[in-house]
C-alpha cells in the first residue's frame, strides 16, 4: 500500500525537486522514479516517529535530488564530464542527506542505521 501512496503523492514534491536538481521541465519519468523512491526511503527511515510535514518534505526533496543525480555517480564516482574537474567519490547511500535532518528532529539515526 505504501508504494501506491508514493505513486499518488509524487506530484506534490515535483516542483521542489525540480528546483533542487535544476531541471525545470522534461525528464518526467526519471523525476517521478526518484521522487517515489525517495518517499519510500524516507518513510522507512522515519519508521513510526513523528516528524513535521515540512521536515519530511525537505527530506524527500533532498533524497530525490540525490537519487536523480546518482546516474552521474555510478559506483559512487561522480564524473561531470568536464575536463577541468577530476572524478570524485561520493556516498552511495540514498539517505546521506536525510540522516542529519532526521537526527536533528529526534529520529535516531546512529552509526548502526547507516550502511
CORSULFEN-V315057 format. One record per residue. N is the residue number from 0. PSI is psi in radians with two decimals (NA if undefined). BURIAL is # if it has 9 or more other ideal C-beta (glycine too) atoms within 8 Angstrom, else .. Layout:
BEGIN
[[N | PSI | BURIAL] [N | PSI | BURIAL]]
END
This chain:
BEGIN
[[0 | -0.58 | .] [1 | -0.69 | .] [2 | -0.67 | .] [3 | -0.74 | .] [4 | -0.74 | #] [5 | -0.72 | #] [6 | -0.59 | .] [7 | -0.57 | .] [8 | -0.26 | #] [9 | -0.59 | #] [10 | -0.57 | .] [11 | -0.24 | .] [12 | -0.12 | #] [13 | -0.83 | #] [14 | -0.78 | .] [15 | -0.64 | #] [16 | -0.77 | #] [17 | -0.67 | #] [18 | -0.73 | .] [19 | -0.68 | #] [20 | -0.14 | #] [21 | 0.56 | .] [22 | 1.57 | #] [23 | -0.43 | .] [24 | 2.85 | .] [25 | 3.07 | .] [26 | 0.65 | .] [27 | -0.72 | .] [28 | -0.76 | .] [29 | -0.70 | #] [30 | -0.77 | #] [31 | -0.77 | #] [32 | -0.75 | #] [33 | -0.74 | #] [34 | -0.79 | #] [35 | -0.66 | #] [36 | -0.75 | #] [37 | -0.71 | #] [38 | -0.79 | #] [39 | -0.80 | #] [40 | -0.83 | #] [41 | -0.77 | #] [42 | -0.64 | #] [43 | -0.65 | .] [44 | -0.64 | #] [45 | -0.69 | #] [46 | 1.07 | .] [47 | -0.16 | .] [48 | 2.72 | .] [49 | 2.13 | .] [50 | 2.33 | #] [51 | 2.54 | .] [52 | -0.59 | .] [53 | -0.63 | .] [54 | -0.76 | #] [55 | -0.78 | #] [56 | -0.71 | #] [57 | -0.73 | #] [58 | -0.76 | #] [59 | -0.73 | #] [60 | -0.84 | #] [61 | -0.65 | #] [62 | -0.76 | #] [63 | -0.68 | #] [64 | -0.74 | #] [65 | -0.75 | #] [66 | -0.74 | #] [67 | -0.76 | #] [68 | -0.14 | #] [69 | -0.37 | #] [70 | -0.48 | .] [71 | 0.06 | .] [72 | 0.98 | #] [73 | 2.38 | .] [74 | 0.43 | .] [75 | 0.22 | .] [76 | 2.03 | #] [77 | 2.16 | #] [78 | 1.91 | .] [79 | -0.02 | .] [80 | 0.32 | .] [81 | 2.17 | .] [82 | -0.22 | .] [83 | -0.18 | .] [84 | 2.19 | .] [85 | 2.57 | .] [86 | 2.57 | .] [87 | 2.70 | .] [88 | 2.40 | .] [89 | 2.86 | .] [90 | 2.50 | .] [91 | 0.04 | .] [92 | 2.05 | .] [93 | -0.26 | #] [94 | 0.28 | #] [95 | -0.60 | .] [96 | -0.18 | #] [97 | -0.66 | #] [98 | -0.88 | #] [99 | -0.57 | .] [100 | -0.76 | #] [101 | -0.70 | #] [102 | -0.67 | #] [103 | -0.44 | .] [104 | 0.24 | #] [105 | 0.13 | .] [106 | 2.11 | #] [107 | 2.17 | .] [108 | 0.86 | #] [109 | -3.07 | .] [110 | -0.47 | .] [111 | -0.37 | .] [112 | -0.60 | .] [113 | 2.21 | #] [114 | NA | .]]
END
